[in-house]
Structures are given as C-alpha cells and as structure tokens.
Amino acid sequence: MNFCRNIGLKSYHVSCASEALDYLYDHVDDIRLVVLDNFLRVDCDGCNMTGCEWLKKINVEYPVNKRSFAVVMTSGHTGKLDASASLADMVLQKPWSPFMMVDFIKDKNIIKDRSAVHAG
C-alpha cells in the first residue's frame, strides 16, 4: 500500500481471496494493477486458496492476454510456485526491489505521468 501511494497509484487492500474476487468483479473497469501474494489469508467463509489458485480462477473470465489489468505475484518461495504462476504478468521474489516494480509499471503504462514515478 505504501509503495503504491509513494508512486502515485490509488490502492485498495483486501484481506482474503474471496474479498479480492468480489472487489475485482465489482471494479474490474477501474483496476490497472493487482499485486498478489501467493500465500493468502483464510477468510471467514473458510476459503483457503493460494495466489496461484486465485490466478487460475480469474483466468477463466479474464485470460492473461485479454485482461485490462496486470497481475504481479509476490512470494518468498518462487521456486515452489506451480505452473499457474505463469498466469501472472510478473513474479517477484520477496524481498522484492521497488525499482523492478517501477520498471514494470512504466513498461505496462500503468502510470501516465512517468516523470512522477520514483522508487524512493
């Protein structure tokens, strides 16, 4: 959240996978970037999906080559991610470099005023 704020992106935090799905479905036209951790919190309904499983689920309705938003998957264990991690536009190993994320955001034209973007 702080990273997004520091580079001028509005952000919204969700607590669990089902909340992320609801927010995505309700705001898909406004979302430009999803930053997703592979280890998601179990929600009050008992939904216990990983970030990779979440990606598989959204890929049905929002295929990677047709969606209007980018997905960045973060994980401290990128070597243990399953093949569905390839549905992310970028996978970052924790701790990740803010400079890599800024370069990605610039390349994807997620921020229009590139001069305002800095990783500091």
PASEBA-1860 file (N, C-alpha, C; in nm, 3 decimals):
! residues 120
1> MNFCRNIG> 0.083/-0.118/0.000/0.000/0.000/0.000/0.088/0.125/0.000 ~ 0.191/0.124/0.085/0.280/0.240/0.089/0.353/0.257/-0.043 ~ 0.398/0.147/-0.102/0.468/0.155/-0.230/0.378/0.221/-0.334 ~ 0.255/0.176/-0.344/0.163/0.232/-0.443/0.140/0.380/-0.418 ~ 0.118/0.416/-0.292/0.098/0.556/-0.257/0.220/0.639/-0.295 ~ 0.339/0.586/-0.269/0.463/0.660/-0.297/0.484/0.686/-0.446 ~ 0.427/0.603/-0.531/0.446/0.625/-0.674/0.320/0.684/-0.740 ~ 0.225/0.725/-0.659/0.109/0.796/-0.711/-0.006/0.708/-0.757
9> LKSYHVSC> -0.010/0.582/-0.715/-0.121/0.495/-0.751/-0.222/0.489/-0.637 ~ -0.348/0.499/-0.671/-0.451/0.471/-0.571/-0.448/0.321/-0.546 ~ -0.474/0.283/-0.424/-0.472/0.140/-0.394/-0.584/0.105/-0.298 ~ -0.620/-0.021/-0.301/-0.722/-0.073/-0.212/-0.674/-0.208/-0.161 ~ -0.677/-0.227/-0.032/-0.631/-0.351/0.030/-0.749/-0.442/0.059 ~ -0.735/-0.568/0.023/-0.834/-0.668/0.060/-0.767/-0.767/0.154 ~ -0.849/-0.834/0.234/-0.794/-0.921/0.338/-0.781/-1.066/0.299 ~ -0.857/-1.110/0.199/-0.857/-1.253/0.167/-0.899/-1.275/0.022
17> ASEALDYL> -0.889/-1.399/-0.023/-0.915/-1.433/-0.163/-1.057/-1.402/-0.206 ~ -1.156/-1.436/-0.125/-1.294/-1.411/-0.166/-1.322/-1.261/-0.174 ~ -1.265/-1.183/-0.084/-1.280/-1.038/-0.090/-1.211/-0.983/-0.215 ~ -1.097/-1.040/-0.251/-1.027/-0.997/-0.372/-1.110/-1.027/-0.497 ~ -1.173/-1.143/-0.501/-1.260/-1.176/-0.615/-1.377/-1.080/-0.624 ~ -1.444/-1.055/-0.511/-1.557/-0.962/-0.510/-1.515/-0.823/-0.557 ~ -1.402/-0.776/-0.504/-1.355/-0.642/-0.542/-1.320/-0.638/-0.691 ~ -1.255/-0.741/-0.740/-1.220/-0.745/-0.882/-1.346/-0.742/-0.968
25> YDHVDDIR> -1.443/-0.826/-0.938/-1.566/-0.830/-1.018/-1.641/-0.697/-1.013 ~ -1.640/-0.630/-0.899/-1.712/-0.503/-0.885/-1.639/-0.384/-0.945 ~ -1.507/-0.392/-0.961/-1.428/-0.276/-1.003/-1.335/-0.304/-1.121 ~ -1.359/-0.409/-1.195/-1.266/-0.452/-1.299/-1.234/-0.340/-1.400 ~ -1.328/-0.253/-1.428/-1.303/-0.146/-1.525/-1.208/-0.040/-1.473 ~ -1.190/-0.034/-1.342/-1.103/0.068/-1.282/-0.967/0.015/-1.240 ~ -0.951/-0.116/-1.237/-0.827/-0.176/-1.188/-0.723/-0.182/-1.298 ~ -0.603/-0.135/-1.267/-0.491/-0.140/-1.362/-0.385/-0.239/-1.318
33> LVVLDNFL> -0.377/-0.264/-1.186/-0.271/-0.349/-1.132/-0.323/-0.425/-1.010 ~ -0.294/-0.554/-1.007/-0.321/-0.637/-0.890/-0.186/-0.687/-0.840 ~ -0.156/-0.660/-0.714/-0.036/-0.713/-0.650/-0.085/-0.822/-0.555 ~ -0.039/-0.943/-0.581/-0.094/-1.062/-0.518/0.016/-1.142/-0.451 ~ -0.003/-1.174/-0.325/0.090/-1.264/-0.258/0.041/-1.407/-0.279 ~ 0.132/-1.500/-0.295/0.090/-1.638/-0.315/0.021/-1.696/-0.192 ~ 0.064/-1.654/-0.073/0.003/-1.706/0.049/-0.104/-1.610/0.096 ~ -0.230/-1.646/0.066/-0.343/-1.563/0.104/-0.401/-1.610/0.236
41> RVDCDGCN> -0.460/-1.518/0.308/-0.520/-1.549/0.437/-0.650/-1.627/0.419 ~ -0.675/-1.723/0.503/-0.802/-1.795/0.501/-0.910/-1.697/0.547 ~ -1.019/-1.688/0.471/-1.122/-1.592/0.508/-1.229/-1.654/0.597 ~ -1.323/-1.571/0.637/-1.425/-1.615/0.733/-1.515/-1.724/0.677 ~ -1.521/-1.738/0.545/-1.601/-1.845/0.484/-1.521/-1.973/0.466 ~ -1.396/-1.972/0.511/-1.312/-2.090/0.500/-1.242/-2.104/0.366 ~ -1.252/-2.002/0.284/-1.184/-2.004/0.154/-1.034/-2.004/0.179 ~ -0.966/-2.107/0.132/-0.824/-2.124/0.158/-0.750/-2.146/0.027
49> MTGCEWLK> -0.757/-2.046/-0.063/-0.689/-2.062/-0.191/-0.557/-1.986/-0.190 ~ -0.462/-2.038/-0.264/-0.334/-1.968/-0.280/-0.347/-1.863/-0.388 ~ -0.246/-1.779/-0.400/-0.244/-1.681/-0.507/-0.247/-1.748/-0.644 ~ -0.177/-1.861/-0.657/-0.178/-1.934/-0.785/-0.318/-1.985/-0.816 ~ -0.389/-2.034/-0.716/-0.526/-2.081/-0.738/-0.618/-1.964/-0.773 ~ -0.596/-1.849/-0.710/-0.672/-1.728/-0.742/-0.650/-1.688/-0.888 ~ -0.525/-1.695/-0.932/-0.494/-1.663/-1.072/-0.566/-1.758/-1.168 ~ -0.567/-1.887/-1.136/-0.638/-1.984/-1.222/-0.787/-1.950/-1.228
57> KINVEYPV> -0.842/-1.913/-1.115/-0.985/-1.881/-1.110/-1.018/-1.757/-1.194 ~ -0.941/-1.651/-1.179/-0.973/-1.530/-1.256/-0.939/-1.545/-1.403 ~ -0.845/-1.634/-1.435/-0.806/-1.653/-1.574/-0.919/-1.708/-1.660 ~ -1.016/-1.773/-1.598/-1.131/-1.824/-1.673/-1.208/-1.708/-1.736 ~ -1.234/-1.605/-1.657/-1.310/-1.490/-1.705/-1.221/-1.380/-1.762 ~ -1.100/-1.370/-1.711/-1.006/-1.265/-1.752/-0.874/-1.330/-1.794 ~ -0.870/-1.388/-1.917/-0.746/-1.454/-1.962/-0.630/-1.355/-1.967 ~ -0.513/-1.406/-1.939/-0.395/-1.322/-1.925/-0.371/-1.233/-2.047
65> NKRSFAVV> -0.399/-1.279/-2.165/-0.372/-1.198/-2.285/-0.487/-1.106/-2.322 ~ -0.597/-1.108/-2.245/-0.712/-1.023/-2.278/-0.756/-0.933/-2.163 ~ -0.697/-0.947/-2.046/-0.743/-0.868/-1.933/-0.689/-0.725/-1.940 ~ -0.763/-0.636/-1.879/-0.729/-0.494/-1.883/-0.642/-0.450/-1.766 ~ -0.598/-0.543/-1.686/-0.514/-0.513/-1.571/-0.396/-0.610/-1.569 ~ -0.290/-0.567/-1.504/-0.171/-0.652/-1.489/-0.173/-0.714/-1.349 ~ -0.113/-0.833/-1.338/-0.102/-0.903/-1.210/0.044/-0.927/-1.179 ~ 0.084/-0.883/-1.061/0.218/-0.911/-1.010/0.203/-1.004/-0.890
73> MTSGHTGK> 0.264/-1.120/-0.899/0.263/-1.219/-0.791/0.391/-1.204/-0.711 ~ 0.378/-1.197/-0.579/0.496/-1.194/-0.493/0.499/-1.320/-0.409 ~ 0.620/-1.367/-0.382/0.634/-1.485/-0.299/0.776/-1.491/-0.244 ~ 0.786/-1.540/-0.124/0.918/-1.566/-0.067/0.974/-1.698/-0.113 ~ 0.892/-1.775/-0.185/0.931/-1.909/-0.228/0.895/-1.928/-0.376 ~ 0.948/-1.845/-0.464/0.911/-1.852/-0.605/0.945/-1.986/-0.669 ~ 1.044/-2.054/-0.618/1.080/-2.185/-0.671/0.975/-2.292/-0.643 ~ 0.884/-2.265/-0.552/0.781/-2.362/-0.517/0.645/-2.328/-0.578
81> LDASASLA> 0.637/-2.223/-0.658/0.511/-2.186/-0.722/0.476/-2.289/-0.829 ~ 0.348/-2.316/-0.845/0.311/-2.411/-0.951/0.301/-2.339/-1.085 ~ 0.272/-2.414/-1.188/0.273/-2.361/-1.325/0.176/-2.245/-1.345 ~ 0.072/-2.236/-1.264/-0.024/-2.128/-1.282/0.035/-1.992/-1.250 ~ 0.151/-1.988/-1.187/0.218/-1.859/-1.165/0.249/-1.791/-1.298 ~ 0.257/-1.870/-1.405/0.281/-1.812/-1.538/0.164/-1.727/-1.584 ~ 0.050/-1.735/-1.515/-0.065/-1.650/-1.548/-0.047/-1.508/-1.496 ~ 0.054/-1.487/-1.412/0.087/-1.352/-1.366/0.170/-1.284/-1.474
89> DMVLQKPW> 0.160/-1.152/-1.478/0.240/-1.076/-1.573/0.384/-1.062/-1.526 ~ 0.402/-1.075/-1.395/0.536/-1.067/-1.336/0.533/-1.142/-1.203 ~ 0.640/-1.214/-1.173/0.656/-1.280/-1.043/0.779/-1.219/-0.978 ~ 0.761/-1.173/-0.855/0.870/-1.111/-0.781/0.902/-1.194/-0.657 ~ 1.030/-1.221/-0.638/1.080/-1.289/-0.518/1.088/-1.188/-0.404 ~ 1.033/-1.223/-0.288/1.046/-1.136/-0.171/1.183/-1.156/-0.108 ~ 1.243/-1.057/-0.054/1.201/-0.918/-0.065/1.228/-0.867/-0.205 ~ 1.133/-0.795/-0.260/1.146/-0.751/-0.399/1.195/-0.607/-0.407
97> SPFMMVDF> 1.255/-0.579/-0.519/1.311/-0.446/-0.543/1.203/-0.351/-0.593 ~ 1.186/-0.237/-0.527/1.089/-0.140/-0.576/1.124/-0.091/-0.717 ~ 1.252/-0.093/-0.751/1.294/-0.048/-0.883/1.242/-0.142/-0.992 ~ 1.240/-0.273/-0.964/1.186/-0.369/-1.061/1.037/-0.346/-1.081 ~ 0.965/-0.318/-0.974/0.822/-0.292/-0.984/0.796/-0.163/-1.061 ~ 0.874/-0.059/-1.034/0.858/0.067/-1.106/0.883/0.047/-1.255 ~ 0.988/-0.026/-1.290/1.015/-0.053/-1.431/0.899/-0.127/-1.496 ~ 0.843/-0.223/-1.426/0.729/-0.298/-1.477/0.609/-0.206/-1.498
105> IKDKNIIK> 0.580/-0.123/-1.400/0.467/-0.031/-1.409/0.484/0.067/-1.525 ~ 0.605/0.114/-1.544/0.633/0.203/-1.657/0.614/0.129/-1.789 ~ 0.668/0.008/-1.799/0.657/-0.070/-1.922/0.513/-0.101/-1.958 ~ 0.429/-0.120/-1.857/0.287/-0.152/-1.879/0.200/-0.027/-1.895 ~ 0.262/0.091/-1.889/0.189/0.218/-1.899/0.077/0.229/-1.797 ~ 0.102/0.179/-1.677/0.002/0.186/-1.571/-0.005/0.326/-1.514 ~ 0.107/0.395/-1.516/0.110/0.535/-1.474/0.138/0.619/-1.597 ~ 0.052/0.717/-1.619/0.065/0.800/-1.738/0.176/0.903/-1.726
113> DRSAVHAG> 0.192/0.964/-1.608/0.297/1.064/-1.588/0.422/0.996/-1.537 ~ 0.504/0.949/-1.632/0.624/0.874/-1.594/0.726/0.956/-1.517 ~ 0.725/1.088/-1.534/0.823/1.171/-1.465/0.798/1.173/-1.314 ~ 0.674/1.141/-1.271/0.640/1.143/-1.129/0.678/1.015/-1.058 ~ 0.717/0.913/-1.133/0.744/0.783/-1.073/0.887/0.773/-1.026 ~ 0.902/0.740/-0.899/1.033/0.709/-0.843/1.014/0.602/-0.739 ~ 1.114/0.527/-0.714/1.102/0.414/-0.621/1.134/0.456/-0.478 ~ 1.172/0.577/-0.454/1.210/0.620/-0.320/1.095/0.634/-0.233
END
